[in-house]
Amino acid sequence: MIIARTYEELAVARAALGSTALVATMGALHPGHIALVDAAKRAGLTPVASIFVNPTQFGPKEDFSRYPRDEEGDIAKLRKAECALLWLPSMDEMYPSGNTTTVHVGGPSQHWEGTQRPGHFNGVATVVAKLLGQVKPDAAFFGEKDWQQVQVVRRMVADLHLPVRIISVPTVREEDGLAMSSRNRYLTPQERQAAPKLFAALKHAVQHLLAGKEPAATLHNTRHELAAAGMVPDYVALVHAETLEPLNVLAHPARLLAAVRFGHVRLLDNLPVG
Ligand code: PAF
């Protein structure tokens, strides 16, 4: 695996590769990230991973400085996964002085994480646009655990006519159902044991919705189920899967989204409905 730390190194290495797929990450890699590399390979594309902990998508009170970092471990995992190229830009490479452009995506960025974390999706869209411009991949693979992020990136790519295919890959889960996330390591052992209750509550809700139960009552019960497990829901929402607009009645394509605060960690999860 070639490691590029400057744009010049990236451009030289990239020129020697054929059709590529970007797997953009903030490091602290887990099997969910490796599933993206594997999906790229299965699609016949050469995987190019990036690791950059992007400050502009963290709020002032969020965990940018304590976000987990493990460059050596990440490099070993990507090598094992046969990733062809790793782009490891510095802060200056990504946000050189004089840089003033921010990408703001409307539509799907407005609710849910967009409300809970003001400015978050501007940071995500800006850095993803930069990564796409730098790596120039044929496709980019994103995990469905961050469902709203995938829809925001899709909207940006469509609106800006960016020549890249966005491919989403199903959430990778622990054996007990907890969606894999770099932040799961901050759960205490007791919290870790209880954390799969989020997935379980979403599964119950999907069953009820598909059985014809009223969405408002179902979401209300789900919030109660989560609260009973010691979780503080930021939102539990039935939404249009692409626009992310709330749905009062079950219509397709629909997605159930939830974010809860649990101890010091925010857990996100989502499931398709039907
Ligand atoms: O999902 C992530 O890890 C980040 O939001 C991304 C897409 C790498 C942008 O910083």
Residues whose N, C-alpha, C, O or C-beta is under 5 A from the ligand:
A	BS01	PAF	A24 T25 M26 F52 N54 V124 V127
